[in-house]
Amino acid sequence: MRTVTAREMTEIDRKAREEYGISQEVLMENAGKAVVESIVQDNGPLEDKQIAIFCGKGNNGGDGSVAARYLFEHFSRGLEVFSPGEKDIKNGSALANYRALRNTDIAMVTYSEFLSSHDIRDFDIVIDAVFGTGFRGELTEEFKKVFRGMNDVGIKTYAIDIPSGLDATTGKADRECLKAYKTITFGLPKKGFYLEDGPRVCGEIVVKDIGFPEELLK
């Protein structure tokens, strides 16, 4: 299968919206739903599972918000969502889906509150929706602490599109990059999955169709 750089995937996303009329809202909804379907397929009934979802401020976080909504509505009530405050969320679909979560009974907690009052070992499954293909460089100290705890415990973690802390193009990862049990990516796999640190942190790679036109993926 063809692989793409972060820039190429961004261009595919742009053309899907501007030339084919496929909205970001539709792509995000399909992405979040695809993640949940994959988790259910792996784990079976989730009613008794405790699930933590870590959402970032951009579209990757928006995918995580959609996944949280689907999980809460259909599969599991044992959910907590960890995210930035509303003022830090990117305008558009990411913010709209964050606000949709605010209208549910899902527990929503900031990262700093997680570090001060939660034990990752209380959860059965973690969903990583913090950083997407736009990540470059190093993680902040806050995220280093969050991800270090998860990696030390070895909890079953599902990365949405890409493990947070991995460069989608070069495959170079921050030392505390989240190590995924499975990476659920969209459209096409990213080059960085197979270079440098990629194979060490991606786990099993699953590619999901979320509505990108076939012509663009070719």
matplotlib code that plots the C-alpha trace (Angstrom):
import matplotlib.pyplot as plt

x = [0.0, 1.2, 2.4, 2.3, 4.1, 2.3, 2.2, 0.7, -2.0, -2.8, -3.2, -5.5, -7.6, -7.7, -8.7, -11.4, -13.0, -12.4, -12.7, -15.0, -17.2, -16.5, -16.7, -14.3, -17.4, -18.1, -14.5, -14.2, -17.5, -16.4, -13.0, -14.3, -16.9, -14.2, -12.0, -14.8, -15.7, -12.1, -12.0, -15.2, -14.0, -10.9, -12.4, -16.0, -18.6, -17.3, -20.0, -17.7, -14.5, -13.0, -11.8, -9.7, -9.6, -6.9, -7.9, -5.8, -6.8, -6.9, -8.7, -7.1, -8.8, -12.0, -11.8, -11.3, -14.4, -16.5, -15.2, -16.1, -19.6, -20.1, -18.7, -20.9, -24.1, -23.7, -21.0, -19.6, -20.4, -17.1, -15.5, -13.3, -12.1, -8.9, -8.5, -7.4, -9.9, -12.5, -10.5, -7.6, -9.6, -9.3, -12.2, -14.4, -15.3, -12.9, -14.6, -18.1, -17.4, -15.9, -19.0, -21.2, -19.4, -20.0, -23.7, -23.4, -22.7, -19.2, -16.6, -14.2, -11.0, -7.9, -4.5, -3.2, -6.1, -5.3, -1.7, -2.6, -5.6, -5.8, -4.0, -3.8, -3.9, -7.6, -8.3, -8.6, -8.2, -6.7, -7.4, -4.7, -6.2, -3.7, -1.4, -2.0, 0.1, 1.1, 3.3, 7.0, 9.8, 9.4, 6.5, 5.9, 6.9, 3.2, 2.7, 6.0, 4.7, 1.3, 2.7, 5.5, 3.0, 1.0, 4.1, 5.4, 2.2, 1.8, -1.9, -3.7, -3.6, -5.2, -3.7, -6.0, -4.2, -0.7, 0.9, 1.3, 4.9, 5.8, 6.7, 4.5, 7.0, 10.4, 9.5, 11.5, 9.7, 10.1, 11.6, 8.3, 6.2, 3.1, 3.6, 0.4, -1.0, -2.7, -2.6, -5.9, -5.1, -7.2, -7.0, -3.3, -0.5, 2.1, 5.7, 6.9, 5.1, 7.9, 10.9, 13.2, 11.2, 7.9, 7.8, 8.7, 5.7, 2.9, 2.0, -0.4, -1.4, -5.0, -6.0, -9.7, -11.7, -13.4, -14.6, -11.6, -12.2, -10.4, -8.9, -7.1, -5.7, -4.2]
y = [0.0, 3.5, 5.6, 9.4, 12.2, 14.5, 17.2, 14.8, 13.7, 17.4, 18.0, 15.0, 16.3, 19.8, 18.5, 16.2, 19.3, 21.9, 19.9, 17.0, 18.8, 16.3, 18.4, 18.1, 17.3, 14.2, 13.0, 13.6, 11.7, 8.8, 8.7, 8.6, 5.9, 3.8, 3.9, 2.7, -0.1, -1.3, -1.3, -3.2, -5.7, -6.3, -6.3, -7.4, -5.9, -2.8, -2.2, -3.1, -1.5, 1.6, 3.8, 6.9, 9.2, 11.8, 14.5, 17.3, 20.8, 20.1, 17.8, 14.7, 15.7, 16.2, 12.6, 11.5, 13.5, 11.8, 8.4, 9.3, 10.2, 6.9, 4.9, 6.6, 6.3, 2.7, 0.7, 1.9, 4.3, 3.9, 6.8, 9.7, 12.3, 14.3, 17.4, 21.1, 23.7, 25.0, 28.2, 26.1, 24.0, 24.8, 26.5, 24.5, 20.8, 20.1, 22.7, 21.7, 18.1, 19.2, 21.2, 18.2, 16.2, 19.0, 18.3, 14.7, 13.1, 12.0, 13.0, 15.6, 16.4, 18.5, 17.0, 18.6, 17.2, 13.8, 14.0, 15.1, 12.8, 9.8, 6.5, 5.2, 1.7, 2.2, 2.0, -1.0, 0.9, 4.2, 6.1, 8.5, 11.5, 14.2, 14.9, 14.1, 14.1, 17.8, 16.9, 17.9, 18.1, 17.4, 16.8, 19.3, 18.3, 17.8, 15.3, 13.6, 12.9, 11.7, 9.4, 8.1, 6.7, 4.9, 3.4, 2.2, 0.4, -1.0, -0.4, -1.3, 2.0, 2.8, 5.7, 7.7, 8.2, 8.3, 7.8, 11.1, 12.1, 10.5, 12.5, 11.2, 11.8, 11.0, 8.4, 10.2, 10.0, 11.9, 9.7, 9.6, 9.1, 7.0, 3.4, 2.1, -1.4, -0.5, 2.6, 3.2, 5.5, 7.0, 7.0, 5.9, 4.8, 7.4, 7.0, 7.5, 4.3, 2.4, 4.6, 5.2, 4.8, 4.2, 0.4, 0.6, 2.8, 2.1, -1.5, -3.1, -0.6, -0.6, 1.6, 2.7, 4.3, 7.4, 8.8, 10.1, 9.8, 6.9, 9.1, 11.2, 8.1, 6.9]
z = [0.0, -0.8, 2.2, 2.5, 4.3, 6.7, 4.0, 1.4, 3.8, 4.6, 0.8, 0.4, 3.3, 1.7, -1.7, -0.2, 1.3, -1.3, -4.6, -3.6, -1.0, 1.8, 5.0, 7.9, 10.1, 8.0, 8.0, 11.8, 12.5, 10.3, 12.0, 15.5, 14.6, 12.9, 16.0, 18.2, 15.8, 15.8, 19.6, 19.9, 17.4, 19.5, 22.9, 22.6, 25.0, 26.7, 29.3, 32.1, 30.7, 32.1, 29.2, 29.2, 26.2, 25.9, 23.5, 22.1, 20.9, 17.2, 14.8, 16.3, 19.5, 17.6, 16.4, 20.0, 21.1, 18.5, 19.6, 23.2, 22.2, 20.3, 23.2, 25.7, 23.6, 22.6, 24.4, 27.7, 30.6, 32.2, 30.4, 31.3, 28.8, 29.5, 27.4, 27.4, 28.5, 25.9, 25.3, 23.9, 21.5, 17.8, 16.2, 13.9, 14.0, 17.0, 19.1, 18.0, 19.1, 22.4, 23.1, 22.2, 24.9, 27.4, 26.9, 28.0, 31.4, 30.4, 33.0, 31.5, 33.2, 32.4, 31.9, 35.1, 37.1, 35.6, 36.8, 40.3, 41.0, 38.7, 38.4, 34.8, 36.2, 37.0, 33.2, 31.0, 27.7, 26.6, 23.4, 22.3, 20.4, 21.5, 18.5, 14.9, 11.8, 12.4, 15.4, 15.1, 17.6, 21.3, 23.7, 26.4, 30.0, 30.9, 28.1, 28.8, 32.3, 31.1, 28.4, 30.6, 33.1, 30.4, 28.8, 32.2, 32.9, 29.4, 29.3, 26.0, 24.1, 20.7, 18.8, 16.6, 13.2, 14.8, 18.2, 19.9, 19.8, 16.5, 13.4, 10.6, 7.9, 9.4, 11.9, 14.7, 18.0, 21.3, 24.0, 25.8, 22.7, 23.5, 22.6, 20.9, 21.1, 17.8, 15.5, 13.7, 10.8, 8.0, 4.3, 3.9, 6.2, 7.0, 6.0, 9.6, 10.7, 9.0, 9.6, 12.6, 15.8, 14.0, 14.2, 17.9, 18.9, 16.4, 17.3, 14.8, 12.1, 10.8, 7.9, 7.9, 5.1, 6.4, 3.0, 1.2, -2.6, -4.1, -6.8, -4.1, -2.4, -5.7]

ax = plt.figure().add_subplot(projection="3d")
ax.plot(x, y, z, "-o")
ax.set_aspect("equal")
plt.show()
